[in-house]
Amino acid sequence: MTDKDKKPVFEDAFTELRETVEALEAGDLSLEAATQLFERGMKLAKACNEMLSTAELQVSRLQRSFGEQMAMMQAPPKLPGEPDGQDDEDEDDA
């Protein structure tokens, strides 16, 4: 596997994207070089966006899992034969 085939780490890709933007903004490139640099920048932007989306999905899953775990910890355990909820208590008061 060559260096070009490896998936970039977000920080590395973002740094390269920033450098690409700075080089394009400097404006001292030939049309061909600027076009190639722009194409590389677009690929880097896409890769960064995909990595951010993946990370966001992972965080959402972790938050949902954590919320479910906390809800289970806060709910008192039900014992066999124990009434399910408040409705049974209201009937006893009537």
C-alpha positions as CSV (number, residue, x, y, z in Angstrom):
1,M,0.0,0.0,0.0
2,T,1.4,3.4,-1.0
3,D,1.1,6.6,1.0
4,K,-1.5,7.8,-1.4
5,D,-3.7,4.7,-0.8
6,K,-3.7,5.2,3.0
7,K,-6.7,7.0,4.6
8,P,-5.7,10.3,5.9
9,V,-6.0,11.1,9.6
10,F,-8.5,14.0,10.1
11,E,-5.9,16.4,11.5
12,D,-3.5,15.7,8.7
13,A,-6.1,16.1,6.0
14,F,-7.4,19.3,7.6
15,T,-3.9,20.8,7.8
16,E,-3.3,20.0,4.2
17,L,-6.6,21.5,3.2
18,R,-5.8,24.7,5.1
19,E,-2.4,24.9,3.4
20,T,-4.1,24.3,0.0
21,V,-6.5,27.1,0.6
22,E,-3.7,29.4,1.6
23,A,-1.8,28.5,-1.5
24,L,-4.8,29.2,-3.7
25,E,-5.5,32.5,-1.9
26,A,-1.9,33.6,-2.5
27,G,-2.7,33.6,-6.2
28,D,0.8,33.1,-7.5
29,L,0.1,29.8,-9.2
30,S,-0.3,29.0,-12.9
31,L,-3.8,28.1,-14.0
32,E,-2.8,24.4,-14.3
33,A,-1.3,24.3,-10.8
34,A,-4.2,26.2,-9.3
35,T,-6.7,23.8,-11.0
36,Q,-4.8,20.7,-9.7
37,L,-4.5,22.3,-6.2
38,F,-8.2,23.1,-6.2
39,E,-9.0,19.5,-7.2
40,R,-6.8,18.2,-4.3
41,G,-8.5,20.6,-2.0
42,M,-12.0,19.4,-3.0
43,K,-10.9,15.8,-2.3
44,L,-9.5,16.8,1.1
45,A,-12.7,18.7,2.0
46,K,-14.8,15.7,1.1
47,A,-12.6,13.4,3.1
48,C,-12.7,15.7,6.1
49,N,-16.5,16.0,5.8
50,E,-16.9,12.2,5.7
51,M,-14.6,11.7,8.7
52,L,-16.6,14.4,10.7
53,S,-19.9,12.7,9.7
54,T,-18.6,9.3,10.9
55,A,-17.4,10.8,14.2
56,E,-20.7,12.6,14.7
57,L,-22.6,9.3,14.1
58,Q,-20.4,7.5,16.6
59,V,-20.9,10.3,19.2
60,S,-24.7,10.1,18.7
61,R,-24.7,6.3,19.1
62,L,-22.6,6.6,22.3
63,Q,-24.9,9.3,23.7
64,R,-28.0,7.1,23.0
65,S,-26.3,4.1,24.5
66,F,-25.3,6.0,27.6
67,G,-28.8,7.4,28.0
68,E,-30.3,4.0,27.8
69,Q,-27.8,2.7,30.4
70,M,-28.5,5.6,32.7
71,A,-32.3,5.0,32.4
72,M,-31.8,1.3,33.2
73,M,-29.7,2.2,36.3
74,Q,-32.3,4.8,37.5
75,A,-35.3,2.5,37.2
76,P,-35.9,0.3,40.2
77,P,-35.6,-3.4,39.4
78,K,-39.0,-5.2,39.2
79,L,-39.4,-8.3,41.3
80,P,-41.5,-11.2,40.1
81,G,-45.2,-10.7,41.0
82,E,-44.7,-7.0,41.8
83,P,-47.2,-4.6,40.3
84,D,-46.1,-2.8,37.1
85,G,-46.9,0.8,37.9
86,Q,-48.9,3.4,39.6
87,D,-52.3,2.4,38.2
88,D,-52.5,-0.5,40.7
89,E,-51.9,1.8,43.7
90,D,-54.7,4.1,42.6
91,E,-57.2,1.2,42.5
92,D,-56.3,0.3,46.1
93,D,-57.1,3.8,47.2
94,A,-60.6,3.8,45.7
